[in-house]
Amino acid sequence: MQPTRLDDVHVTILAGGSGTRLWPLSRHSQPKQLLPLLGETSLLRQTIERVLPLVPWERIYVLSGPDHAEAIARELPELGPENLFIEPSPRGTAPCLGLAALRLCQRAGEGIMISLHADHVVRNAEAFRAALCASIETAREGYLVTVGIVPDQPETGFGYIQRGELLAQRHGLNVYRLARFVEKPPLDLAQAYVASGEYCWNAGYFTWRLDAILAAFAEFLPEQYAALQTVAGDLAGPTGLAAWQGITPVTIDVGIMERAREAAVVPCDMGWSDVGGFGALYALLPHDEAGNATGGEGRYVPLDGGRNLVLSPRLVATIGLEDLVVIDTEDALLVLPRERAQDVSALVRRLHELGLDRHL
């Protein structure tokens, strides 16, 4: 097998959002992607370290908003300031990635663009890189490519991708024509999808030629594309800012990928997690003999009970408690049943309604 050509590959990493499902660990000023949730370094840095064997710092770009730009620059001193792409305000992933593609065209003229998320965990980095190489080679043929996650269980919290006909085998992985995207399904459908073997989870990883993705924008989102061209021509000026504010928010899945005729998917089992809440974090951390997972600088001492997630900077002791989440920080304490981990976002909204934004 010929080595994958990488000299014209650019990696963009989406690093917006605040990860409200991990409050009070994750805050507006210290979002999930900047936290060392698993290991000594942040999820953002871990994401970059996974791609550095393929692409140097000079062709890695972080996409974020103005609120987190300073924190990202501190976290990544190796990243040149010109490689930190700041969008003025959230407009969804389609405008964000479309603007990034236009900026890369201004710099490089042509090439391959990869889009990743900054706040995921990948246990098998070699499999991850093999999938990226397969996606790069497929994108060179003109396909808009997504890397899907081979599911290990029915999951109602993720979107799904159905594969079509086999297109190729690359780097030990099958590459399929993309049949369709499916929104987060109810449990019975998720079970059927997993049992069929035809579906994978949608991780939001994409690879495409710059000319191919911009042609797709021109075809499927012409108004947004025209506005993005204005923004790219006047990034910090009033004309560009006004054009950006006028863009209708839309995701890349809905705006482009669900409508693309030449789209492909590379399913891969890479030990992936989006760390989407405390349930996912509990599953990722090591457990003691009673099923407890702990972290932070403190110590957890249980008397009876088990299967708890306890993160604290100090000593925490419990008696007879089971299946709980205890998150202890300097200014906030969160306690909940582990089965209700997905309700943390609703709690954050409630705190906002009560005017407690200083804790968010």
Order of alpha helices (4+ residues) and beta strands (2+ residues): beta-alpha-beta-alpha-beta-alpha-beta-beta-alpha-beta-beta-beta-alpha-beta-alpha-alpha-alpha-beta-beta-alpha-beta-beta-beta-beta-beta-beta-alpha
